[in-house]
């Protein structure tokens, strides 16, 4: 029993630990094919969108190994969804790295410390810490959840995608989305050669594209 608890604690620490001790390292959404989402070309104030309206948006993560499309759960985590869409729209995630991979656990991205070029000071002021929006949703394969440090309100930009069910994370991290397509790409990222939990060669999140679902 003690060994089982120790393994679970280690998994929690893998998501919580960041590049330093204060930084995180940490509804059916399957409508993509039927609704033909179209890329957004104009600025959108996501803070003004209701939860129902936020359901109409998806994000395509363009990585160096292929594309991953994510749908959202604004009913349970509206502020996390708004924040993620805002950061994507502002280009914060462009040229960041999938900086952390733990096989059969998670792949993690969105750390601004991995961004090339780095954010300017004025840009970094746009990063917000988020209050938790825990829910009864489960961390199953393909779920997108927000990484954080020890403090419950320390989530800001870094997020992870589950590679398998992770009940040890349930109700401790905020689930805000799920992979709609591109789990094969997620698998590719999870299987790159590693040094510890860091890919030996940079796997880049080249850019993001906000998509609008057409009913």
Beta strands, then each sheet from edge to edge (+ up, - down):
strand 1: 38-39
strand 2: 57-63
strand 3: 66-72
strand 4: 96-97
strand 5: 100-102
strand 6: 106-109
strand 7: 143-146
strand 8: 159-162
strand 9: 175-181
strand 10: 194-195
strand 11: 198-199
strand 12: 204-212
sheet 1: 1+ 12- 2+ 3- 9+ 7- 8+ 6- 5+
sheet 2: 1+ 12- 4+
sheet 3: 10+ 11-
end
